[in-house]
């Protein structure tokens, strides 16, 4: 009976060792959970970026003011008969 108890305890100890320290054990589970959390954060950031891009696309499709604003700000375009003035702040000029 005593030998049977020792054998059973040895089997339980071996199984516990495999659960906590073996391949696909608790350490691997924690690592996978951390990987999933990092990927979820990355996905959320990309989802927000995509939503902003979709909003820009809709804005450009629907509103002509958005196209004009982009042409003025990003390309430096002006309308015919319009005068462009560039004001430079005196404090920002290194001279």
N, CA, C and O atoms as a Tinker XYZ file with bonds, in Angstrom:
   380  protein
     1  N      0.818000   -1.190000    0.000000    73     2
     2  CA     0.000000    0.000000    0.000000    64     1     3
     3  C      0.863000    1.256000    0.000000    63     2     4     5
     4  O      0.572000    2.242000   -0.676000    81     3
     5  N      1.940000    1.181000    0.786000    73     3     6
     6  CA     2.828000    2.331000    0.882000    64     5     7
     7  C      3.542000    2.583000   -0.445000    63     6     8     9
     8  O      3.741000    3.734000   -0.833000    81     7
     9  N      3.916000    1.548000   -1.119000    73     7    10
    10  CA     4.581000    1.662000   -2.413000    64     9    11
    11  C      3.626000    2.259000   -3.436000    63    10    12    13
    12  O      4.027000    3.093000   -4.247000    81    11
    13  N      2.371000    1.840000   -3.404000    73    11    14
    14  CA     1.363000    2.366000   -4.311000    64    13    15
    15  C      1.169000    3.876000   -4.092000    63    14    16    17
    16  O      1.035000    4.632000   -5.054000    81    15
    17  N      1.155000    4.300000   -2.848000    73    15    18
    18  CA     1.023000    5.722000   -2.525000    64    17    19
    19  C      2.224000    6.501000   -3.052000    63    18    20    21
    20  O      2.062000    7.583000   -3.617000    81    19
    21  N      3.402000    5.969000   -2.875000    73    19    22
    22  CA     4.607000    6.648000   -3.364000    64    21    23
    23  C      4.607000    6.721000   -4.887000    63    22    24    25
    24  O      5.011000    7.736000   -5.453000    81    23
    25  N      4.164000    5.670000   -5.552000    73    23    26
    26  CA     4.090000    5.665000   -7.015000    64    25    27
    27  C      3.076000    6.697000   -7.476000    63    26    28    29
    28  O      3.337000    7.434000   -8.427000    81    27
    29  N      1.939000    6.762000   -6.829000    73    27    30
    30  CA     0.906000    7.747000   -7.192000    64    29    31
    31  C      1.415000    9.175000   -6.968000    63    30    32    33
    32  O      1.182000   10.047000   -7.805000    81    31
    33  N      2.098000    9.420000   -5.867000    73    31    34
    34  CA     2.672000   10.743000   -5.605000    64    33    35
    35  C      3.728000   11.100000   -6.649000    63    34    36    37
    36  O      3.826000   12.251000   -7.074000    81    35
    37  N      4.503000   10.123000   -7.050000    73    35    38
    38  CA     5.516000   10.368000   -8.080000    64    37    39
    39  C      4.848000   10.717000   -9.404000    63    38    40    41
    40  O      5.307000   11.613000  -10.113000    81    39
    41  N      3.780000   10.026000   -9.740000    73    39    42
    42  CA     3.059000   10.318000  -10.993000    64    41    43
    43  C      2.454000   11.716000  -10.937000    63    42    44    45
    44  O      2.535000   12.464000  -11.911000    81    43
    45  N      1.849000   12.074000   -9.809000    73    43    46
    46  CA     1.255000   13.407000   -9.654000    64    45    47
    47  C      2.347000   14.471000   -9.746000    63    46    48    49
    48  O      2.153000   15.502000  -10.390000    81    47
    49  N      3.496000   14.229000   -9.108000    73    47    50
    50  CA     4.602000   15.194000   -9.162000    64    49    51
    51  C      5.106000   15.341000  -10.593000    63    50    52    53
    52  O      5.401000   16.453000  -11.032000    81    51
    53  N      5.205000   14.255000  -11.311000    73    51    54
    54  CA     5.653000   14.299000  -12.701000    64    53    55
    55  C      4.667000   15.086000  -13.559000    63    54    56    57
    56  O      5.071000   15.910000  -14.380000    81    55
    57  N      3.381000   14.833000  -13.369000    73    55    58
    58  CA     2.366000   15.567000  -14.131000    64    57    59
    59  C      2.366000   17.048000  -13.778000    63    58    60    61
    60  O      2.211000   17.891000  -14.662000    81    59
    61  N      2.537000   17.373000  -12.519000    73    59    62
    62  CA     2.602000   18.773000  -12.108000    64    61    63
    63  C      3.825000   19.461000  -12.721000    63    62    64    65
    64  O      3.761000   20.615000  -13.145000    81    63
    65  N      4.934000   18.727000  -12.758000    73    63    66
    66  CA     6.135000   19.292000  -13.375000    64    65    67
    67  C      5.878000   19.623000  -14.846000    63    66    68    69
    68  O      6.270000   20.689000  -15.322000    81    67
    69  N      5.229000   18.723000  -15.554000    73    67    70
    70  CA     4.942000   18.954000  -16.974000    64    69    71
    71  C      3.988000   20.128000  -17.150000    63    70    72    73
    72  O      4.112000   20.892000  -18.108000    81    71
    73  N      3.030000   20.276000  -16.222000    73    71    74
    74  CA     2.079000   21.392000  -16.322000    64    73    75
    75  C      2.790000   22.722000  -16.142000    63    74    76    77
    76  O      2.557000   23.654000  -16.912000    81    75
    77  N      3.639000   22.824000  -15.154000    73    75    78
    78  CA     4.252000   24.112000  -14.822000    64    77    79
    79  C      5.510000   24.407000  -15.637000    63    78    80    81
    80  O      5.738000   25.562000  -15.999000    81    79
    81  N      6.321000   23.413000  -15.933000    73    79    82
    82  CA     7.623000   23.673000  -16.545000    64    81    83
    83  C      7.833000   22.999000  -17.898000    63    82    84    85
    84  O      8.808000   23.305000  -18.583000    81    83
    85  N      6.972000   22.117000  -18.291000    73    83    86
    86  CA     7.159000   21.373000  -19.526000    64    85    87
    87  C      6.732000   22.152000  -20.760000    63    86    88    89
    88  O      6.290000   23.298000  -20.679000    81    87
    89  N      6.879000   21.492000  -21.905000    73    87    90
    90  CA     6.474000   22.089000  -23.169000    64    89    91
    91  C      4.955000   22.269000  -23.158000    63    90    92    93
    92  O      4.219000   21.385000  -22.720000    81    91
    93  N      4.498000   23.421000  -23.644000    73    91    94
    94  CA     3.077000   23.788000  -23.652000    64    93    95
    95  C      2.518000   23.894000  -22.241000    63    94    96    97
    96  O      1.338000   23.625000  -22.016000    81    95
    97  N      3.355000   24.283000  -21.298000    73    95    98
    98  CA     2.924000   24.410000  -19.915000    64    97    99
    99  C      2.495000   25.842000  -19.608000    63    98   100   101
   100  O      2.164000   26.621000  -20.502000    81    99
   101  N      2.510000   26.156000  -18.334000    73    99   102
   102  CA     2.033000   27.457000  -17.865000    64   101   103
   103  C      2.901000   28.607000  -18.397000    63   102   104   105
   104  O      2.384000   29.684000  -18.694000    81   103
   105  N      4.194000   28.385000  -18.517000    73   103   106
   106  CA     5.079000   29.440000  -19.047000    64   105   107
   107  C      4.752000   29.789000  -20.492000    63   106   108   109
   108  O      4.706000   30.960000  -20.868000    81   107
   109  N      4.528000   28.764000  -21.286000    73   107   110
   110  CA     4.150000   28.998000  -22.684000    64   109   111
   111  C      2.788000   29.676000  -22.777000    63   110   112   113
   112  O      2.570000   30.526000  -23.640000    81   111
   113  N      1.882000   29.303000  -21.896000    73   111   114
   114  CA     0.557000   29.916000  -21.882000    64   113   115
   115  C      0.655000   31.409000  -21.576000    63   114   116   117
   116  O      0.003000   32.223000  -22.230000    81   115
   117  N      1.462000   31.765000  -20.590000    73   115   118
   118  CA     1.650000   33.190000  -20.255000    64   117   119
   119  C      2.267000   33.952000  -21.435000    63   118   120   121
   120  O      1.869000   35.078000  -21.732000    81   119
   121  N      3.226000   33.336000  -22.090000    73   119   122
   122  CA     3.865000   33.981000  -23.240000    64   121   123
   123  C      2.860000   34.195000  -24.369000    63   122   124   125
   124  O      2.844000   35.256000  -24.992000    81   123
   125  N      2.032000   33.203000  -24.631000    73   123   126
   126  CA     1.019000   33.327000  -25.678000    64   125   127
   127  C     -0.019000   34.392000  -25.330000    63   126   128   129
   128  O     -0.466000   35.129000  -26.208000    81   127
   129  N     -0.404000   34.478000  -24.067000    73   127   130
   130  CA    -1.355000   35.508000  -23.659000    64   129   131
   131  C     -0.763000   36.897000  -23.840000    63   130   132   133
   132  O     -1.461000   37.818000  -24.267000    81   131
   133  N      0.514000   37.056000  -23.520000    73   131   134
   134  CA     1.172000   38.356000  -23.722000    64   133   135
   135  C      1.239000   38.686000  -25.214000    63   134   136   137
   136  O      1.037000   39.836000  -25.606000    81   135
   137  N      1.520000   37.689000  -26.038000    73   135   138
   138  CA     1.554000   37.901000  -27.490000    64   137   139
   139  C      0.186000   38.316000  -28.016000    63   138   140   141
   140  O      0.085000   39.194000  -28.873000    81   139
   141  N     -0.852000   37.690000  -27.509000    73   139   142
   142  CA    -2.211000   38.025000  -27.945000    64   141   143
   143  C     -2.557000   39.457000  -27.546000    63   142   144   145
   144  O     -3.162000   40.187000  -28.331000    81   143
   145  N     -2.182000   39.866000  -26.339000    73   143   146
   146  CA    -2.444000   41.237000  -25.891000    64   145   147
   147  C     -1.711000   42.251000  -26.770000    63   146   148   149
   148  O     -2.287000   43.266000  -27.162000    81   147
   149  N     -0.442000   41.978000  -27.080000    73   147   150
   150  CA     0.320000   42.890000  -27.937000    64   149   151
   151  C     -0.311000   42.984000  -29.321000    63   150   152   153
   152  O     -0.406000   44.069000  -29.895000    81   151
   153  N     -0.740000   41.848000  -29.852000    73   151   154
   154  CA    -1.356000   41.857000  -31.174000    64   153   155
   155  C     -2.689000   42.592000  -31.156000    63   154   156   157
   156  O     -3.028000   43.282000  -32.117000    81   155
   157  N     -3.443000   42.453000  -30.081000    73   155   158
   158  CA    -4.721000   43.166000  -29.975000    64   157   159
   159  C     -4.490000   44.677000  -29.933000    63   158   160   161
   160  O     -5.241000   45.433000  -30.549000    81   159
   161  N     -3.458000   45.123000  -29.211000    73   159   162
   162  CA    -3.139000   46.549000  -29.176000    64   161   163
   163  C     -2.737000   47.045000  -30.565000    63   162   164   165
   164  O     -3.154000   48.119000  -31.000000    81   163
   165  N     -1.935000   46.259000  -31.240000    73   163   166
   166  CA    -1.521000   46.624000  -32.593000    64   165   167
   167  C     -2.729000   46.689000  -33.527000    63   166   168   169
   168  O     -2.838000   47.604000  -34.342000    81   167
   169  N     -3.624000   45.728000  -33.407000    73   167   170
   170  CA    -4.832000   45.720000  -34.239000    64   169   171
   171  C     -5.702000   46.938000  -33.963000    63   170   172   173
   172  O     -6.255000   47.528000  -34.892000    81   171
   173  N     -5.829000   47.320000  -32.696000    73   171   174
   174  CA    -6.635000   48.494000  -32.360000    64   173   175
   175  C     -6.034000   49.763000  -32.956000    63   174   176   177
   176  O     -6.759000   50.615000  -33.469000    81   175
   177  N     -4.713000   49.889000  -32.889000    73   175   178
   178  CA    -4.060000   51.068000  -33.470000    64   177   179
   179  C     -4.276000   51.111000  -34.977000    63   178   180   181
   180  O     -4.553000   52.170000  -35.539000    81   179
   181  N     -4.149000   49.962000  -35.627000    73   179   182
   182  CA    -4.364000   49.910000  -37.072000    64   181   183
   183  C     -5.829000   50.161000  -37.433000    63   182   184   185
   184  O     -6.122000   50.767000  -38.464000    81   183
   185  N     -6.737000   49.699000  -36.591000    73   183   186
   186  CA    -8.153000   49.924000  -36.839000    64   185   187
   187  C     -8.477000   51.425000  -36.750000    63   186   188   189
   188  O     -9.245000   51.943000  -37.560000    81   187
   189  N     -7.898000   52.111000  -35.777000    73   187   190
   190  CA    -8.111000   53.556000  -35.660000    64   189   191
   191  C     -7.538000   54.292000  -36.867000    63   190   192   193
   192  O     -8.156000   55.223000  -37.384000    81   191
   193  N     -6.355000   53.872000  -37.313000    73   191   194
   194  CA    -5.761000   54.491000  -38.492000    64   193   195
   195  C     -6.639000   54.279000  -39.720000    63   194   196   197
   196  O     -6.838000   55.198000  -40.515000    81   195
   197  N     -7.160000   53.068000  -39.870000    73   195   198
   198  CA    -8.033000   52.779000  -41.003000    64   197   199
   199  C     -9.307000   53.609000  -40.952000    63   198   200   201
   200  O     -9.776000   54.083000  -41.986000    81   199
   201  N     -9.864000   53.788000  -39.778000    73   199   202
   202  CA   -11.071000   54.607000  -39.642000    64   201   203
   203  C    -10.795000   56.052000  -40.055000    63   202   204   205
   204  O    -11.632000   56.686000  -40.697000    81   203
   205  N     -9.626000   56.569000  -39.687000    73   203   206
   206  CA    -9.260000   57.926000  -40.095000    64   205   207
   207  C     -9.107000   58.013000  -41.615000    63   206   208   209
   208  O     -9.534000   58.986000  -42.237000    81   207
   209  N     -8.500000   56.995000  -42.199000    73   207   210
   210  CA    -8.344000   56.983000  -43.654000    64   209   211
   211  C     -9.691000   56.894000  -44.356000    63   210   212   213
   212  O     -9.915000   57.569000  -45.362000    81   211
   213  N    -10.596000   56.059000  -43.828000    73   211   214
   214  CA   -11.936000   55.969000  -44.419000    64   213   215
   215  C    -12.675000   57.297000  -44.295000    63   214   216   217
   216  O    -13.390000   57.699000  -45.212000    81   215
   217  N    -12.505000   57.981000  -43.162000    73   215   218
   218  CA   -13.142000   59.285000  -42.992000    64   217   219
   219  C    -12.584000   60.292000  -43.992000    63   218   220   221
   220  O    -13.334000   61.089000  -44.556000    81   219
   221  N    -11.267000   60.258000  -44.215000    73   219   222
   222  CA   -10.664000   61.150000  -45.214000    64   221   223
   223  C    -11.192000   60.841000  -46.610000    63   222   224   225
   224  O    -11.466000   61.755000  -47.388000    81   223
   225  N    -11.335000   59.568000  -46.926000    73   223   226
   226  CA   -11.842000   59.184000  -48.244000    64   225   227
   227  C    -13.266000   59.694000  -48.437000    63   226   228   229
   228  O    -13.596000   60.262000  -49.478000    81   227
   229  N    -14.101000   59.487000  -47.431000    73   227   230
   230  CA   -15.478000   59.972000  -47.526000    64   229   231
   231  C    -15.520000   61.491000  -47.636000    63   230   232   233
   232  O    -16.319000   62.042000  -48.394000    81   231
   233  N    -14.669000   62.156000  -46.888000    73   231   234
   234  CA   -14.609000   63.615000  -46.927000    64   233   235
   235  C    -14.221000   64.090000  -48.327000    63   234   236   237
   236  O    -14.798000   65.047000  -48.845000    81   235
   237  N    -13.249000   63.422000  -48.929000    73   235   238
   238  CA   -12.821000   63.823000  -50.269000    64   237   239
   239  C    -13.879000   63.495000  -51.325000    63   238   240   241
   240  O    -14.005000   64.215000  -52.316000    81   239
   241  N    -14.627000   62.433000  -51.125000    73   239   242
   242  CA   -15.668000   62.068000  -52.089000    64   241   243
   243  C    -16.859000   63.025000  -52.016000    63   242   244   245
   244  O    -17.450000   63.363000  -53.042000    81   243
   245  N    -17.205000   63.455000  -50.818000    73   243   246
   246  CA   -18.436000   64.209000  -50.619000    64   245   247
   247  C    -18.235000   65.727000  -50.631000    63   246   248   249
   248  O    -19.061000   66.455000  -51.182000    81   247
   249  N    -17.166000   66.197000  -50.039000    73   247   250
   250  CA   -17.024000   67.642000  -49.839000    64   249   251
   251  C    -15.894000   68.189000  -50.715000    63   250   252   253
   252  O    -14.746000   67.755000  -50.611000    81   251
   253  N    -16.233000   69.132000  -51.566000    73   251   254
   254  CA   -15.220000   69.747000  -52.419000    64   253   255
   255  C    -14.337000   70.709000  -51.628000    63   254   256   257
   256  O    -13.229000   71.034000  -52.057000    81   255
   257  N    -14.823000   71.161000  -50.481000    73   255   258
   258  CA   -14.004000   72.037000  -49.638000    64   257   259
   259  C    -12.771000   71.288000  -49.118000    63   258   260   261
   260  O    -11.702000   71.879000  -48.966000    81   259
   261  N    -12.922000   70.010000  -48.851000    73   259   262
   262  CA   -11.791000   69.218000  -48.366000    64   261   263
   263  C    -10.717000   69.102000  -49.444000    63   262   264   265
   264  O     -9.525000   69.153000  -49.142000    81   263
   265  N    -11.130000   68.948000  -50.683000    73   263   266
   266  CA   -10.158000   68.871000  -51.784000    64   265   267
   267  C     -9.422000   70.196000  -51.914000    63   266   268   269
   268  O     -8.203000   70.231000  -52.083000    81   267
   269  N    -10.173000   71.276000  -51.834000    73   267   270
   270  CA    -9.546000   72.598000  -51.937000    64   269   271
   271  C     -8.586000   72.833000  -50.775000    63   270   272   273
   272  O     -7.498000   73.375000  -50.966000    81   271
   273  N     -8.982000   72.434000  -49.590000    73   271   274
   274  CA    -8.119000   72.604000  -48.418000    64   273   275
   275  C     -6.820000   71.822000  -48.570000    63   274   276   277
   276  O     -5.746000   72.335000  -48.257000    81   275
   277  N     -6.912000   70.589000  -49.048000    73   275   278
   278  CA    -5.694000   69.792000  -49.260000    64   277   279
   279  C     -4.811000   70.402000  -50.334000    63   278   280   281
   280  O     -3.589000   70.435000  -50.188000    81   279
   281  N     -5.409000   70.880000  -51.398000    73   279   282
   282  CA    -4.621000   71.487000  -52.468000    64   281   283
   283  C     -3.892000   72.720000  -51.951000    63   282   284   285
   284  O     -2.745000   72.963000  -52.325000    81   283
   285  N     -4.535000   73.487000  -51.110000    73   283   286
   286  CA    -3.898000   74.692000  -50.568000    64   285   287
   287  C     -2.794000   74.351000  -49.563000    63   286   288   289
   288  O     -1.691000   74.892000  -49.638000    81   287
   289  N     -3.094000   73.462000  -48.636000    73   287   290
   290  CA    -2.152000   73.171000  -47.555000    64   289   291
   291  C     -1.003000   72.274000  -47.984000    63   290   292   293
   292  O      0.146000   72.532000  -47.623000    81   291
   293  N     -1.287000   71.229000  -48.742000    73   291   294
   294  CA    -0.249000   70.256000  -49.073000    64   293   295
   295  C      0.488000   70.586000  -50.361000    63   294   296   297
   296  O      1.673000   70.278000  -50.488000    81   295
   297  N     -0.190000   71.207000  -51.315000    73   295   298
   298  CA     0.439000   71.476000  -52.605000    64   297   299
   299  C      0.763000   72.952000  -52.812000    63   298   300   301
   300  O      1.438000   73.309000  -53.776000    81   299
   301  N      0.284000   73.813000  -51.911000    73   299   302
   302  CA     0.583000   75.236000  -52.014000    64   301   303
   303  C     -0.124000   75.918000  -53.176000    63   302   304   305
   304  O      0.373000   76.917000  -53.697000    81   303
   305  N     -1.254000   75.405000  -53.582000    73   303   306
   306  CA    -1.972000   75.973000  -54.726000    64   305   307
   307  C     -2.808000   77.181000  -54.292000    63   306   308   309
   308  O     -3.269000   77.260000  -53.154000    81   307
   309  N     -2.988000   78.101000  -55.211000    73   307   310
   310  CA    -3.834000   79.269000  -54.986000    64   309   311
   311  C     -4.795000   79.393000  -56.169000    63   310   312   313
   312  O     -4.551000   78.872000  -57.257000    81   311
   313  N     -5.884000   80.094000  -55.917000    73   311   314
   314  CA    -6.873000   80.311000  -56.974000    64   313   315
   315  C     -6.365000   81.386000  -57.930000    63   314   316   317
   316  O     -5.514000   82.195000  -57.561000    81   315
   317  N     -6.882000   81.396000  -59.151000    73   315   318
   318  CA    -6.522000   82.494000  -60.048000    64   317   319
   319  C     -6.999000   83.814000  -59.443000    63   318   320   321
   320  O     -8.036000   83.859000  -58.782000    81   319
   321  N     -6.259000   84.860000  -59.664000    73   319   322
   322  CA    -6.549000   86.202000  -59.144000    64   321   323
   323  C     -6.442000   86.258000  -57.620000    63   322   324   325
   324  O     -6.982000   87.175000  -57.001000    81   323
   325  N     -5.766000   85.308000  -57.018000    73   323   326
   326  CA    -5.567000   85.302000  -55.577000    64   325   327
   327  C     -4.088000   85.580000  -55.312000    63   326   328   329
   328  O     -3.226000   85.094000  -56.045000    81   327
   329  N     -3.793000   86.346000  -54.287000    73   327   330
   330  CA    -2.413000   86.674000  -53.948000    64   329   331
   331  C     -2.011000   85.869000  -52.718000    63   330   332   333
   332  O     -2.742000   85.805000  -51.729000    81   331
   333  N     -0.836000   85.259000  -52.803000    73   331   334
   334  CA    -0.342000   84.431000  -51.712000    64   333   335
   335  C      0.680000   85.222000  -50.909000    63   334   336   337
   336  O      1.648000   85.736000  -51.468000    81   335
   337  N      0.467000   85.323000  -49.601000    73   335   338
   338  CA     1.405000   85.975000  -48.703000    64   337   339
   339  C      1.909000   84.941000  -47.717000    63   338   340   341
   340  O      1.132000   84.189000  -47.129000    81   339
   341  N      3.214000   84.914000  -47.547000    73   339   342
   342  CA     3.808000   84.007000  -46.572000    64   341   343
   343  C      4.382000   84.847000  -45.446000    63   342   344   345
   344  O      5.266000   85.676000  -45.666000    81   343
   345  N      3.878000   84.630000  -44.244000    73   343   346
   346  CA     4.318000   85.376000  -43.071000    64   345   347
   347  C      5.262000   84.492000  -42.268000    63   346   348   349
   348  O      4.916000   83.373000  -41.891000    81   347
   349  N      6.452000   85.008000  -42.015000    73   347   350
   350  CA     7.449000   84.271000  -41.255000    64   349   351
   351  C      7.593000   84.950000  -39.910000    63   350   352   353
   352  O      7.789000   86.162000  -39.826000    81   351
   353  N      7.493000   84.158000  -38.867000    73   351   354
   354  CA     7.616000   84.688000  -37.508000    64   353   355
   355  C      9.062000   85.110000  -37.262000    63   354   356   357
   356  O      9.994000   84.365000  -37.562000    81   355
   357  N      9.237000   86.287000  -36.725000    73   355   358
   358  CA    10.572000   86.837000  -36.514000    64   357   359
   359  C     11.366000   86.005000  -35.505000    63   358   360   361
   360  O     12.583000   85.876000  -35.641000    81   359
   361  N     10.706000   85.446000  -34.507000    73   359   362
   362  CA    11.391000   84.655000  -33.496000    64   361   363
   363  C     11.899000   83.326000  -34.025000    63   362   364   365
   364  O     12.877000   82.789000  -33.504000    81   363
   365  N     11.268000   82.797000  -35.029000    73   363   366
   366  CA    11.674000   81.497000  -35.584000    64   365   367
   367  C     12.773000   81.629000  -36.623000    63   366   368   369
   368  O     13.366000   80.623000  -37.010000    81   367
   369  N     13.063000   82.831000  -37.084000    73   367   370
   370  CA    14.077000   83.054000  -38.105000    64   369   371
   371  C     15.461000   83.090000  -37.409000    63   370   372   373
   372  O     15.662000   83.927000  -36.529000    81   371
   373  N     16.415000   82.214000  -37.770000    73   371   374
   374  CA    17.710000   82.136000  -37.073000    64   373   375
   375  C     18.683000   83.258000  -37.419000    63   374   376   377
   376  O     19.818000   83.218000  -36.944000    81   375
   377  N     18.315000   84.238000  -38.201000    73   375   378
   378  CA    19.250000   85.307000  -38.574000    64   377   379
   379  C     19.435000   86.241000  -37.484000    63   378   380
   380  O     20.188000   87.206000  -37.618000    81   379
